[in-house]
Amino acid sequence: MDSTALDLHTFREDAARAWRTGGWVAVKEEVRERMLDRVGGYLREFVVEADLSRLVDVPPPPRVDIRVFTGTDWSLLGDLARGRLASQFDQAAAAGQICLVAWEKRQAIGYAWFSDAGEGHSSDVLPLPVDAIYISHLEVSPRDRGAAVVAALLSAGLRFGRERGFGRGWIVVAGDNTTPIGGLARVAPSRVLGTLARLKVLAWMRSWYRPLVTPVPIVLTAAR
């Protein structure tokens, strides 16, 4: 099944999941990713780096447990796992990426993917250091989007990377998505290295990376 057919096949169920997790905002995001993004648009993201030599262990909130997901039934992630993402998750797991899931009792309230391969970004556009572990995807239910669950997921995944010998953690996030940036800054000294931009018109797409002359440290102004 090609991507367009998959989007159409899974839209109804995924829209219902989006409604339950985030209301109209989440539903509009599903529409944008399946329709408007295919036509084209401009996307600007920040490239953020964390220093794992000064990583802080952040425990999950009470009654929350973080574990590596070892199965292949992504429906166990409930409303967080969209049907259109199942094949991407299968490919990520087959490539050796690690998925950590935050569980509250038997309900998944968040997950994050970690990889040493820099999946999703072309090395000729974004220079990918070999000593970095990459946070390729992060999702937390809206009611749990305070920094506690995000920071605990990032802390656990980056600790796993440090134990494997990685010295840095990298994440690429949209400019309007501050939650992962704040969560990363809570667990390790972090800085913005530059911006990654993408311009797409139908089948034509161009991406470019603009490093900052001087990386900008991320300073948390208030505890959350």
JOCOR-V253768 format. One record per helix or strand of 2 or more residues. SS is the DSSP state (h for helix, s for strand). FROM is the first residue (numbers start at 1). TO is the last residue. Records with the same first field share a line. If there is no record, write none. Layout:
BEGIN
SS: FROM-TO  FROM-TO
END
This chain:
BEGIN
h: 3-39  52-54  74-80  83-94  142-144  147-163  179-187
s: 40-51  64-68  98-104  107-115  132-140  168-174  190-201  204-217
END
